[in-house]
Amino acid sequence: MNIINRKIIAGGLLLQALWLPAGYARQTDAQSIIDIAGHQVPVKAGGLYDKYRSNPPLSVIAEQAPDIDLSWFNTMEKSRVNIGFSSYSPNFYYKNSRITAVYTADLAQLRALMPPQILQQVTPLQIWPGRGLIALTAYAYHYCDNDSYNEIALSVITTKPGNLHLGPLSLLRQSLTDDY
């Protein structure tokens, strides 16, 4: 097992131990089975997704969660989209939390994992010679258009090709500007 995999597994275990509540894996809510692109998918029975398929009226959200400020969501419109099945976009995430762990990784391995068409648009940020960065982020979506769920994302920290790379200073520059 290479060092990237060991770090990802260790980070995931740490995130799980520190962040996910005890008994998390138990499913206690009643479920409905719905068809999504020919697949039978369990969803929370009577939940937002079961009733509204990613398009609940904001009046329903205001009624169910009066403590949430919906003013920003009122400025956005949803559109019907085809993503292999009919849905609405964007999804609204009203209450969520996340935690991120950042690790260094072998730059050559990061480049090898990225498709060539992506490498034409971005390149792994070199934090020091031969090392790039990955971010492991665990999300808990406590209340959203798709009910509540959890997600883990593994990201390669990138910059635009042709930009000046100054190791850790590039990371600082990216965090202070809008051009990344």
C-alpha positions as CSV (number, residue, x, y, z in Angstrom):
1,M,0.0,0.0,0.0
2,N,1.5,3.3,-1.0
3,I,1.9,6.3,1.3
4,I,-1.1,8.2,-0.3
5,N,-3.4,5.3,0.5
6,R,-2.2,4.9,4.0
7,K,-2.6,8.6,4.7
8,I,-6.1,8.6,3.2
9,I,-7.2,5.6,5.3
10,A,-5.7,7.1,8.4
11,G,-7.4,10.5,7.7
12,G,-10.7,8.8,7.1
13,L,-10.5,6.8,10.3
14,L,-9.6,9.9,12.2
15,L,-12.5,11.9,10.7
16,Q,-14.9,9.1,11.5
17,A,-13.7,8.8,15.1
18,L,-13.9,12.5,15.8
19,W,-16.8,13.6,13.8
20,L,-19.5,11.0,13.0
21,P,-22.0,10.4,15.9
22,A,-22.2,7.1,17.6
23,G,-24.7,4.8,15.9
24,Y,-24.4,6.7,12.7
25,A,-24.5,3.6,10.5
26,R,-27.9,2.5,11.8
27,Q,-30.8,3.4,9.5
28,T,-33.9,4.0,11.6
29,D,-36.1,6.1,9.2
30,A,-38.8,4.6,7.1
31,Q,-37.9,4.4,3.5
32,S,-39.5,4.7,0.1
33,I,-38.0,3.0,-3.0
34,I,-38.0,5.3,-6.0
35,D,-36.7,4.9,-9.5
36,I,-33.7,7.0,-10.5
37,A,-32.5,6.3,-14.0
38,G,-33.6,2.7,-13.9
39,H,-32.2,2.1,-10.4
40,Q,-34.3,1.3,-7.3
41,V,-33.0,3.8,-4.7
42,P,-34.1,4.0,-1.0
43,V,-35.0,7.5,0.2
44,K,-36.5,8.8,3.4
45,A,-40.3,8.1,3.3
46,G,-42.1,11.4,3.2
47,G,-38.9,13.4,3.1
48,L,-38.1,16.3,1.0
49,Y,-36.7,14.2,-1.9
50,D,-39.5,11.7,-1.7
51,K,-42.1,14.5,-2.0
52,Y,-40.4,17.1,-4.2
53,R,-37.5,15.5,-6.1
54,S,-34.9,18.2,-5.4
55,N,-37.4,21.1,-5.8
56,P,-39.2,21.8,-2.5
57,P,-40.9,25.1,-2.2
58,L,-39.0,27.5,0.1
59,S,-42.3,28.0,2.0
60,V,-42.0,24.3,3.0
61,I,-38.4,24.8,4.2
62,A,-39.5,28.0,6.1
63,E,-42.2,26.0,7.8
64,Q,-40.1,23.0,8.7
65,A,-37.0,25.0,9.8
66,P,-38.0,28.6,10.8
67,D,-34.5,29.2,12.2
68,I,-32.9,29.1,8.7
69,D,-32.4,32.4,6.9
70,L,-33.6,31.7,3.4
71,S,-33.0,35.2,2.0
72,W,-30.0,34.1,-0.1
73,F,-31.9,31.1,-1.5
74,N,-34.8,33.4,-2.5
75,T,-32.4,35.1,-5.0
76,M,-31.8,31.9,-6.9
77,E,-33.8,30.0,-9.4
78,K,-33.8,26.3,-10.0
79,S,-33.9,24.8,-13.5
80,R,-35.0,21.3,-14.6
81,V,-32.0,19.4,-15.9
82,N,-31.3,16.0,-17.3
83,I,-28.5,14.2,-15.5
84,G,-29.4,10.8,-16.7
85,F,-32.8,11.4,-15.1
86,S,-34.9,14.5,-14.6
87,S,-33.9,16.7,-11.6
88,Y,-33.5,20.3,-10.5
89,S,-30.4,22.3,-10.1
90,P,-28.9,23.7,-8.1
91,N,-29.5,21.7,-5.0
92,F,-29.9,23.9,-1.9
93,Y,-28.0,22.9,1.3
94,Y,-29.5,24.8,4.2
95,K,-27.6,23.3,7.1
96,N,-24.3,21.5,6.8
97,S,-20.9,21.0,8.4
98,R,-17.5,19.8,7.1
99,I,-14.0,18.9,8.2
100,T,-11.0,18.8,5.9
101,A,-7.6,17.2,6.4
102,V,-4.8,18.3,4.0
103,Y,-1.9,16.0,3.2
104,T,1.1,16.1,0.9
105,A,1.4,13.6,-1.9
106,D,3.8,12.6,-4.6
107,L,3.4,15.1,-7.4
108,A,4.1,12.5,-10.2
109,Q,1.4,10.2,-8.8
110,L,-1.1,13.1,-8.6
111,R,-0.4,13.9,-12.3
112,A,-0.7,10.3,-13.3
113,L,-4.1,10.1,-11.7
114,M,-5.5,13.1,-13.5
115,P,-6.9,12.8,-17.1
116,P,-4.9,14.7,-19.8
117,Q,-7.9,17.0,-20.6
118,I,-8.0,18.1,-17.0
119,L,-4.2,18.7,-16.9
120,Q,-4.7,21.1,-19.8
121,Q,-6.8,23.3,-17.6
122,V,-5.2,22.8,-14.2
123,T,-2.1,21.3,-12.7
124,P,-1.3,19.9,-9.2
125,L,0.1,22.7,-7.0
126,Q,3.7,21.9,-6.1
127,I,4.1,22.8,-2.4
128,W,7.8,21.9,-2.4
129,P,9.9,19.9,-4.9
130,G,8.1,16.7,-5.8
131,R,5.2,17.2,-3.4
132,G,1.7,18.3,-4.1
133,L,-1.4,18.5,-1.9
134,I,-4.6,16.5,-1.5
135,A,-7.6,17.5,0.7
136,L,-9.8,14.8,2.3
137,T,-13.1,16.5,3.2
138,A,-16.0,14.9,5.0
139,Y,-19.4,16.6,4.7
140,A,-22.5,16.2,6.7
141,Y,-25.5,17.7,5.0
142,H,-27.9,18.0,7.9
143,Y,-30.8,19.6,6.0
144,C,-31.0,20.0,2.2
145,D,-33.2,19.4,-0.8
146,N,-32.1,15.8,-0.8
147,D,-32.8,15.2,2.9
148,S,-29.8,14.6,5.1
149,Y,-26.7,12.6,4.0
150,N,-23.0,12.4,4.3
151,E,-20.2,12.5,1.7
152,I,-16.5,12.2,1.5
153,A,-14.4,14.0,-1.2
154,L,-10.8,13.6,-2.1
155,S,-9.4,16.6,-4.0
156,V,-6.1,17.4,-5.6
157,I,-5.2,21.0,-4.9
158,T,-4.5,22.6,-8.3
159,T,-3.5,25.9,-10.0
160,K,-3.8,27.1,-13.6
161,P,-1.1,25.9,-16.0
162,G,1.3,28.7,-16.8
163,N,1.0,30.4,-13.5
164,L,4.2,31.0,-11.6
165,H,4.7,28.3,-9.0
166,L,6.5,29.4,-5.9
167,G,5.8,26.4,-3.6
168,P,4.0,27.4,-0.4
169,L,3.8,31.0,-1.6
170,S,1.7,29.9,-4.5
171,L,-0.8,28.5,-2.1
172,L,-0.9,31.7,-0.2
173,R,-1.3,33.8,-3.4
174,Q,-4.2,31.6,-4.5
175,S,-6.0,32.0,-1.2
176,L,-5.7,35.8,-1.5
177,T,-6.8,36.2,-5.1
178,D,-9.8,35.3,-7.2
179,D,-7.7,34.0,-10.2
180,Y,-7.6,30.3,-9.3
